[in-house]
Amino acid sequence: MNWNLLGLSFMTVFISELGDKSQLAAIALGGNTKSLRAVFLGASCALVLTSFLGVLLGNELSQILPVRWMKAIAAIGFALIAVHLLWSSESDAESESDL
């Protein structure tokens, strides 16, 4: 077992998942039910499954594309999302100021 890779994977996913929509959904579900265990297990299983699918997809793509290209595609994708979020927040702020 590569413990450094395990730790890096854990920290990367943990930090990226803080405050995302799935965590907010789990908070909302947890606030509306008495069965916290069911909410925890459902949210945990969903995260594990999506992570598993991501690992499988990454493994399959690495057979087709060089890892450097995959990293570049991911970086460009995140940058495009960031730019979109910045522009949409500016237009939202302008719309609210017009009211």
Distance bins in CASP14 RR format, pairs under 12 A and 6 or more apart:
PFRMAT RR
TARGET T0000
AUTHOR 0000-0000-0000
RMODE 2
METHOD distances of the structure
MODEL  1
1 7 0 0 0 0 0 1 0 0 0 0 0
1 9 0 0 0 0 0 1 0 0 0 0 0
2 8 0 0 0 0 1 0 0 0 0 0 0
2 9 0 0 0 0 1 0 0 0 0 0 0
3 9 0 0 0 0 0 1 0 0 0 0 0
3 10 0 0 0 0 0 1 0 0 0 0 0
4 10 0 0 0 0 0 1 0 0 0 0 0
4 11 0 0 0 0 0 1 0 0 0 0 0
5 11 0 0 0 0 0 1 0 0 0 0 0
5 12 0 0 0 0 0 1 0 0 0 0 0
5 55 0 0 0 0 0 1 0 0 0 0 0
6 12 0 0 0 0 0 1 0 0 0 0 0
6 13 0 0 0 0 0 1 0 0 0 0 0
7 13 0 0 0 0 1 0 0 0 0 0 0
7 14 0 0 0 0 1 0 0 0 0 0 0
7 15 0 0 0 0 0 1 0 0 0 0 0
8 14 0 0 0 0 0 1 0 0 0 0 0
8 15 0 0 0 0 0 1 0 0 0 0 0
9 15 0 0 0 0 0 1 0 0 0 0 0
9 16 0 0 0 0 0 1 0 0 0 0 0
9 51 0 0 0 0 1 0 0 0 0 0 0
9 54 0 0 0 0 0 1 0 0 0 0 0
9 55 0 0 0 0 1 0 0 0 0 0 0
10 16 0 0 0 0 0 1 0 0 0 0 0
10 17 0 0 0 0 0 1 0 0 0 0 0
10 47 0 0 0 0 0 1 0 0 0 0 0
10 51 0 0 0 0 0 1 0 0 0 0 0
11 17 0 0 0 0 0 1 0 0 0 0 0
11 18 0 0 0 0 0 1 0 0 0 0 0
12 18 0 0 0 0 0 1 0 0 0 0 0
12 51 0 0 0 0 0 1 0 0 0 0 0
12 74 0 0 0 0 0 1 0 0 0 0 0
13 20 0 0 0 0 0 1 0 0 0 0 0
13 22 0 0 0 0 0 1 0 0 0 0 0
13 23 0 0 0 0 0 1 0 0 0 0 0
13 47 1 0 0 1 0 0 0 0 0 0 0
13 48 0 0 0 0 0 1 0 0 0 0 0
13 50 0 0 0 0 0 1 0 0 0 0 0
13 51 1 0 0 1 0 0 0 0 0 0 0
13 52 0 0 0 0 0 1 0 0 0 0 0
13 54 0 0 0 0 0 1 0 0 0 0 0
13 55 0 0 0 0 0 1 0 0 0 0 0
14 20 0 0 0 0 0 1 0 0 0 0 0
14 23 0 0 0 0 0 1 0 0 0 0 0
14 47 0 0 0 0 0 1 0 0 0 0 0
14 51 0 0 0 0 0 1 0 0 0 0 0
15 23 0 0 0 0 0 1 0 0 0 0 0
16 22 0 0 0 0 0 1 0 0 0 0 0
16 23 0 0 0 0 0 1 0 0 0 0 0
16 47 0 0 0 0 0 1 0 0 0 0 0
16 51 0 0 0 0 0 1 0 0 0 0 0
16 74 0 0 0 0 0 1 0 0 0 0 0
16 78 0 0 0 0 0 1 0 0 0 0 0
17 23 1 0 0 1 0 0 0 0 0 0 0
17 24 0 0 0 0 0 1 0 0 0 0 0
17 25 0 0 0 0 0 1 0 0 0 0 0
17 26 0 0 0 0 0 1 0 0 0 0 0
17 43 0 0 0 0 0 1 0 0 0 0 0
17 44 0 0 0 0 0 1 0 0 0 0 0
17 46 0 0 0 0 0 1 0 0 0 0 0
17 47 1 0 0 1 0 0 0 0 0 0 0
17 50 0 0 0 0 0 1 0 0 0 0 0
17 51 0 0 0 0 1 0 0 0 0 0 0
18 24 0 0 0 0 0 1 0 0 0 0 0
18 27 0 0 0 0 0 1 0 0 0 0 0
19 25 0 0 0 0 0 1 0 0 0 0 0
19 26 0 0 0 0 0 1 0 0 0 0 0
19 27 0 0 0 0 1 0 0 0 0 0 0
20 26 0 0 0 0 0 1 0 0 0 0 0
20 27 0 0 0 0 0 1 0 0 0 0 0
20 43 0 0 0 0 0 1 0 0 0 0 0
20 47 0 0 0 0 0 1 0 0 0 0 0
20 50 0 0 0 0 0 1 0 0 0 0 0
21 27 0 0 0 0 0 1 0 0 0 0 0
21 28 0 0 0 0 0 1 0 0 0 0 0
21 43 0 0 0 0 0 1 0 0 0 0 0
21 46 0 0 0 0 0 1 0 0 0 0 0
22 28 0 0 0 0 0 1 0 0 0 0 0
22 29 0 0 0 0 0 1 0 0 0 0 0
22 39 0 0 0 0 0 1 0 0 0 0 0
22 42 0 0 0 0 0 1 0 0 0 0 0
22 43 1 0 0 1 0 0 0 0 0 0 0
22 44 0 0 0 0 0 1 0 0 0 0 0
22 45 0 0 0 0 0 1 0 0 0 0 0
22 46 1 0 0 1 0 0 0 0 0 0 0
22 47 1 0 0 1 0 0 0 0 0 0 0
22 49 0 0 0 0 0 1 0 0 0 0 0
22 50 0 0 0 0 1 0 0 0 0 0 0
22 51 0 0 0 0 0 1 0 0 0 0 0
23 29 0 0 0 0 0 1 0 0 0 0 0
23 30 0 0 0 0 0 1 0 0 0 0 0
23 39 0 0 0 0 0 1 0 0 0 0 0
23 40 0 0 0 0 0 1 0 0 0 0 0
23 43 0 0 0 0 1 0 0 0 0 0 0
23 44 0 0 0 0 0 1 0 0 0 0 0
23 46 0 0 0 0 0 1 0 0 0 0 0
23 47 0 0 0 0 1 0 0 0 0 0 0
24 30 0 0 0 0 0 1 0 0 0 0 0
24 31 0 0 0 0 0 1 0 0 0 0 0
24 43 0 0 0 0 0 1 0 0 0 0 0
25 31 0 0 0 0 0 1 0 0 0 0 0
25 32 0 0 0 0 0 1 0 0 0 0 0
25 39 0 0 0 0 1 0 0 0 0 0 0
25 42 0 0 0 0 0 1 0 0 0 0 0
25 43 1 0 0 1 0 0 0 0 0 0 0
25 46 0 0 0 0 1 0 0 0 0 0 0
25 47 0 0 0 0 0 1 0 0 0 0 0
26 32 0 0 0 0 0 1 0 0 0 0 0
26 33 0 0 0 0 0 1 0 0 0 0 0
26 36 0 0 0 0 1 0 0 0 0 0 0
26 38 0 0 0 0 0 1 0 0 0 0 0
26 39 1 0 0 1 0 0 0 0 0 0 0
26 40 1 0 0 1 0 0 0 0 0 0 0
26 41 0 0 0 0 0 1 0 0 0 0 0
26 42 0 0 0 0 1 0 0 0 0 0 0
26 43 1 0 1 0 0 0 0 0 0 0 0
26 44 0 0 0 0 1 0 0 0 0 0 0
26 45 0 0 0 0 0 1 0 0 0 0 0
26 46 0 0 0 0 1 0 0 0 0 0 0
26 47 0 0 0 0 1 0 0 0 0 0 0
27 33 0 0 0 0 0 1 0 0 0 0 0
27 36 0 0 0 0 0 1 0 0 0 0 0
27 39 0 0 0 0 1 0 0 0 0 0 0
27 40 0 0 0 0 0 1 0 0 0 0 0
27 43 0 0 0 0 1 0 0 0 0 0 0
28 39 0 0 0 0 1 0 0 0 0 0 0
28 43 0 0 0 0 0 1 0 0 0 0 0
29 35 0 0 0 0 1 0 0 0 0 0 0
29 36 0 0 0 0 1 0 0 0 0 0 0
29 37 0 0 0 0 0 1 0 0 0 0 0
29 38 0 0 0 0 1 0 0 0 0 0 0
29 39 1 0 1 0 0 0 0 0 0 0 0
29 40 0 0 0 0 1 0 0 0 0 0 0
29 41 0 0 0 0 0 1 0 0 0 0 0
29 42 0 0 0 0 1 0 0 0 0 0 0
29 43 1 0 0 1 0 0 0 0 0 0 0
29 46 0 0 0 0 0 1 0 0 0 0 0
30 36 1 0 0 1 0 0 0 0 0 0 0
30 37 0 0 0 0 0 1 0 0 0 0 0
30 38 0 0 0 0 1 0 0 0 0 0 0
30 39 1 0 1 0 0 0 0 0 0 0 0
30 40 0 0 0 0 1 0 0 0 0 0 0
30 42 0 0 0 0 0 1 0 0 0 0 0
30 43 0 0 0 0 1 0 0 0 0 0 0
31 39 0 0 0 0 1 0 0 0 0 0 0
32 38 0 0 0 0 0 1 0 0 0 0 0
32 39 0 0 0 0 1 0 0 0 0 0 0
33 39 1 0 0 1 0 0 0 0 0 0 0
33 40 0 0 0 0 0 1 0 0 0 0 0
33 42 0 0 0 0 0 1 0 0 0 0 0
35 41 0 0 0 0 1 0 0 0 0 0 0
35 42 0 0 0 0 0 1 0 0 0 0 0
36 42 0 0 0 0 0 1 0 0 0 0 0
36 43 0 0 0 0 0 1 0 0 0 0 0
36 44 0 0 0 0 0 1 0 0 0 0 0
37 43 0 0 0 0 0 1 0 0 0 0 0
37 44 0 0 0 0 0 1 0 0 0 0 0
38 44 0 0 0 0 0 1 0 0 0 0 0
38 45 0 0 0 0 0 1 0 0 0 0 0
39 45 0 0 0 0 0 1 0 0 0 0 0
39 46 0 0 0 0 0 1 0 0 0 0 0
40 46 0 0 0 0 0 1 0 0 0 0 0
40 47 0 0 0 0 0 1 0 0 0 0 0
41 47 0 0 0 0 0 1 0 0 0 0 0
41 48 0 0 0 0 0 1 0 0 0 0 0
42 48 0 0 0 0 1 0 0 0 0 0 0
42 49 0 0 0 0 1 0 0 0 0 0 0
42 50 0 0 0 0 0 1 0 0 0 0 0
43 49 0 0 0 0 0 1 0 0 0 0 0
43 50 0 0 0 0 0 1 0 0 0 0 0
44 50 0 0 0 0 0 1 0 0 0 0 0
44 51 0 0 0 0 0 1 0 0 0 0 0
45 51 0 0 0 0 0 1 0 0 0 0 0
45 52 0 0 0 0 0 1 0 0 0 0 0
46 52 0 0 0 0 0 1 0 0 0 0 0
46 53 0 0 0 0 0 1 0 0 0 0 0
47 53 0 0 0 0 0 1 0 0 0 0 0
47 54 0 0 0 0 0 1 0 0 0 0 0
48 54 0 0 0 0 0 1 0 0 0 0 0
48 55 0 0 0 0 0 1 0 0 0 0 0
49 55 0 0 0 0 0 1 0 0 0 0 0
49 56 0 0 0 0 0 1 0 0 0 0 0
50 56 0 0 0 0 0 1 0 0 0 0 0
50 57 0 0 0 0 0 1 0 0 0 0 0
51 57 0 0 0 0 0 1 0 0 0 0 0
51 58 0 0 0 0 0 1 0 0 0 0 0
52 58 0 0 0 0 0 1 0 0 0 0 0
52 59 0 0 0 0 0 1 0 0 0 0 0
53 59 0 0 0 0 0 1 0 0 0 0 0
53 60 0 0 0 0 0 1 0 0 0 0 0
54 60 0 0 0 0 1 0 0 0 0 0 0
54 61 0 0 0 0 1 0 0 0 0 0 0
54 62 0 0 0 0 0 1 0 0 0 0 0
54 70 0 0 0 0 0 1 0 0 0 0 0
54 74 0 0 0 0 0 1 0 0 0 0 0
55 61 0 0 0 0 0 1 0 0 0 0 0
55 62 0 0 0 0 0 1 0 0 0 0 0
56 62 0 0 0 0 0 1 0 0 0 0 0
56 63 0 0 0 0 0 1 0 0 0 0 0
57 63 0 0 0 0 0 1 0 0 0 0 0
57 64 0 0 0 0 0 1 0 0 0 0 0
57 65 0 0 0 0 0 1 0 0 0 0 0
57 70 0 0 0 0 0 1 0 0 0 0 0
57 74 0 0 0 0 0 1 0 0 0 0 0
58 64 0 0 0 0 1 0 0 0 0 0 0
58 65 0 0 0 0 1 0 0 0 0 0 0
58 67 0 0 0 0 1 0 0 0 0 0 0
58 69 0 0 0 0 0 1 0 0 0 0 0
58 70 1 0 0 1 0 0 0 0 0 0 0
58 71 0 0 0 0 0 1 0 0 0 0 0
58 73 0 0 0 0 0 1 0 0 0 0 0
58 74 0 0 0 0 0 1 0 0 0 0 0
59 65 0 0 0 0 0 1 0 0 0 0 0
59 67 0 0 0 0 0 1 0 0 0 0 0
59 70 0 0 0 0 0 1 0 0 0 0 0
60 70 0 0 0 0 0 1 0 0 0 0 0
61 67 0 0 0 0 1 0 0 0 0 0 0
61 69 0 0 0 0 1 0 0 0 0 0 0
61 70 1 0 1 0 0 0 0 0 0 0 0
61 71 0 0 0 0 0 1 0 0 0 0 0
61 73 0 0 0 0 1 0 0 0 0 0 0
61 74 0 0 0 0 0 1 0 0 0 0 0
62 68 0 0 0 0 0 1 0 0 0 0 0
62 69 0 0 0 0 1 0 0 0 0 0 0
62 70 1 0 0 1 0 0 0 0 0 0 0
62 71 0 0 0 0 0 1 0 0 0 0 0
62 73 0 0 0 0 0 1 0 0 0 0 0
63 70 0 0 0 0 0 1 0 0 0 0 0
64 70 0 0 0 0 1 0 0 0 0 0 0
64 73 0 0 0 0 0 1 0 0 0 0 0
65 71 0 0 0 0 1 0 0 0 0 0 0
65 72 0 0 0 0 1 0 0 0 0 0 0
65 73 1 0 0 1 0 0 0 0 0 0 0
65 74 0 0 0 0 0 1 0 0 0 0 0
66 72 0 0 0 0 1 0 0 0 0 0 0
66 73 0 0 0 0 0 1 0 0 0 0 0
67 73 0 0 0 0 0 1 0 0 0 0 0
67 74 0 0 0 0 0 1 0 0 0 0 0
68 74 0 0 0 0 0 1 0 0 0 0 0
68 75 0 0 0 0 0 1 0 0 0 0 0
69 75 0 0 0 0 0 1 0 0 0 0 0
69 76 0 0 0 0 0 1 0 0 0 0 0
70 76 0 0 0 0 0 1 0 0 0 0 0
70 77 0 0 0 0 0 1 0 0 0 0 0
71 77 0 0 0 0 0 1 0 0 0 0 0
71 78 0 0 0 0 0 1 0 0 0 0 0
72 78 0 0 0 0 0 1 0 0 0 0 0
72 79 0 0 0 0 0 1 0 0 0 0 0
73 79 0 0 0 0 0 1 0 0 0 0 0
73 80 0 0 0 0 0 1 0 0 0 0 0
74 80 0 0 0 0 0 1 0 0 0 0 0
74 81 0 0 0 0 0 1 0 0 0 0 0
75 81 0 0 0 0 0 1 0 0 0 0 0
75 82 0 0 0 0 0 1 0 0 0 0 0
76 82 0 0 0 0 0 1 0 0 0 0 0
76 83 0 0 0 0 0 1 0 0 0 0 0
77 83 0 0 0 0 1 0 0 0 0 0 0
77 84 0 0 0 0 1 0 0 0 0 0 0
77 85 0 0 0 0 0 1 0 0 0 0 0
78 84 0 0 0 0 0 1 0 0 0 0 0
78 85 0 0 0 0 0 1 0 0 0 0 0
79 85 0 0 0 0 0 1 0 0 0 0 0
79 86 0 0 0 0 0 1 0 0 0 0 0
80 86 0 0 0 0 0 1 0 0 0 0 0
80 87 0 0 0 0 0 1 0 0 0 0 0
81 87 0 0 0 0 0 1 0 0 0 0 0
81 88 0 0 0 0 0 1 0 0 0 0 0
82 88 0 0 0 0 0 1 0 0 0 0 0
82 89 0 0 0 0 0 1 0 0 0 0 0
83 89 0 0 0 0 0 1 0 0 0 0 0
83 90 0 0 0 0 0 1 0 0 0 0 0
84 90 0 0 0 0 0 1 0 0 0 0 0
84 91 0 0 0 0 0 1 0 0 0 0 0
85 91 0 0 0 0 0 1 0 0 0 0 0
85 92 0 0 0 0 0 1 0 0 0 0 0
86 92 0 0 0 0 0 1 0 0 0 0 0
86 93 0 0 0 0 0 1 0 0 0 0 0
87 93 0 0 0 0 0 1 0 0 0 0 0
87 94 0 0 0 0 0 1 0 0 0 0 0
88 94 0 0 0 0 0 1 0 0 0 0 0
88 95 0 0 0 0 0 1 0 0 0 0 0
89 95 0 0 0 0 0 1 0 0 0 0 0
89 96 0 0 0 0 0 1 0 0 0 0 0
90 96 0 0 0 0 0 1 0 0 0 0 0
90 97 0 0 0 0 0 1 0 0 0 0 0
91 97 0 0 0 0 0 1 0 0 0 0 0
91 98 0 0 0 0 0 1 0 0 0 0 0
92 98 0 0 0 0 0 1 0 0 0 0 0
92 99 0 0 0 0 0 1 0 0 0 0 0
93 99 0 0 0 0 0 1 0 0 0 0 0
END
